[in-house]
Amino acid sequence: MEQAFFLLLAAVAVTAALLVVLARNPIHSALALVACLVQIAALYVLLGAPFLAVIQIFVYVGAVMVLFLFVIMMLDVRKEAQVRFLRGPLLPGLVVLAVLAGEMIALLLHSTRLHAVMGPGQPVLEQPSVADLSLLLFQEYLLPFEVASVILLVALIGAVVLAREDGASAAKAARKEPRGAAR
């Protein structure tokens, strides 16, 4: 039964990830990313790591997706996506996709850790505690954690500055136009 749930969650996550890439509307792409992240959180619960599932929901689905949607709404990405969408041949992209898929399959087939975990009768390893995870995150990986937060802050400030420049140039153009010219 657990394997059936895993396969269902994994299939929905992969489908949502494909929709992230293939959706033409950026809002639909962001919503598909939310669905994919929720499926990953469900996989964490299935693996016996509820703390990671809650962190996945709070940090990625809550905070990061709100930031993405905020940037999409401020920059009017829909108009830009229609203008810059490349309609070139699909062959190079499909070749890269096939090479990456082949590498992933080769890595999975030759992984000794995967075969050890998937083997029958293997004892379940003890999950680390929340205290161990927090110590690892805030001692060993404190710098990458802080760098990621600064990058998100810079992206937010950049979006505000870009949106402000567009609004300022539109206001300046409206001031230069004489009032009687519109009639």
N, C-alpha and C positions, 0 to 999 in steps of 0.2 A: 504494500500500500504506500509506503514511504517513497519507493522508487517511482510509482505512478504520479504522486504529487510533485516529485522533483522534475520528472519529464514534462508535466503540464506547466509548471512554473517556468522551466527553462525555455519551453517552446513559446510561451507568451512573451518572455523577456527578449528572446531573439527576434520575434515578430515586431515587438515595439521598437527594438533597436534599428531594425530595417526601416520602419516607418519614420524614425528620426532622420535617417539619411535621405529617404526617398520622397518625403512630403515636400510639396512646393511651397506651402504656406508655413511661415516660420512659427506661427502660433500652434498649428497642428503638430509641427515638429517638436516644439517644447512640451506639449501635452503628451506626446508619445514618449518623450524622455522621462516625464513624470511616471508614466505607466511602467516603463522599464526599471526605473529606480525602485518603485514599489515592489515589483517582482523580485528584485535582488534582495530587498529587505525580507520578503517572505522566504526566500532561500536561506537567509541567515537564521530565521526562526526554525526552519526545517533542520538546519545543521546544529541546532542547540545553542545558538548565540543570540539570545533576545536583546542583549545590550547593544550589540552591533546593529541589529535591526532597528532599534529605536534611534540610535545615532544616525543611521542611514536616512530615516524618515525626517528627523529634525534638521539635520545639516543639509543634506542634498535636496530632498524634496521640498523642505520648508524654506530654507534660506537661499540656497543657490538658484533654485527655480524661480523664486520671487525676483531675484536679481536679474535672471535671464529675461523673464517676462517684462520687467521694468525697462530693460535696455531695448527690447523689441518694440515696446510701445513708444518709447521716447524717440527712437531713431527712424521709425517708420520703415522697418527692414523689408516689409512686403514690397514696397516700390523699388527698393534697391535690388532685391532678389530677382524681380522680373527683368530689370535692366541688365544685370550682370550674369544671368543664367547662360552658361555655355551649352551650345547644342552641337558640340563636336562629336566625333566618333566615340562609341562606347568601348571599342576594342581595347585600348590601353588600360582603362579602368577594370575591365573584366579580366585582363591578363594579370594585373596586380592582385585582384581579388582571388584568382585561382592560385597564384603563388603563395599568398598569405594563408589561404585555407589549407594548401598542401603542407606548408610548414607547421601549422597548428596540428594537423592530423599526425604528421610524423613525430612531433614532440609528444603528443598524447600516447602514441603507440609504443614509443621507446622510453617512456618515463617509468623508472623503477618505483618511485614513490606512489604513483597512481596505481600500479599493479599491486603494491603492498597494501594500499588502503582498500582497493576493490576486491581483494582476495577473500574467499569465504572463511568464516571463523576467526577473523581478526578482532582483537579486543578494541573497544572504543576508547580512544585516548581521552584523558581528562581535559576538559576545557579550562583555559586560564580564567582566573577570576577578574572581576571588574577592577579591583585594586591593581593587579598585575598589568592590565591593559592601560590603566591611567598612568601608572608609573612609566611604562614604556613610551606612551604618547608624549607625556610632558617632561620626560628626562632625555630619552634617547632621540626622539623625533620632534623636539620643541622648535628647532630652527625651521625645518620644512613646514611645520604647522603654521608658524608665524609668517613665513614667506607667502604661503598660500592665502592667508588672510589679507596681507598687504596687496597682493596681486588683485584680489577681488575688490578691494577698496579703490585701487587705481583704475580698474575697469569701470567702476561706478562713477568715479569723478570724471573720467574721460567721456562717458556717455552724457553726463550732465553738461559738460563743456561743449560737446558737439551739438547737442540739442539747443543750447543757448545761442551758439553762433548762427544756426539756421534761423532761429527766431529773431535775432538781432538784425540779420541781413534782410529778412522780410519786413521788419519794422522800418529799417532805413529806406528800403525801396518804396514803401508806402508813404513815407514822409516826402520823398523827392517828387512823387507824382502829384501834379496839380489837382485840386479838388474838382474842377469842372471837366477834367479830361475823361472821366468815367462816363459822362453823359453823352 
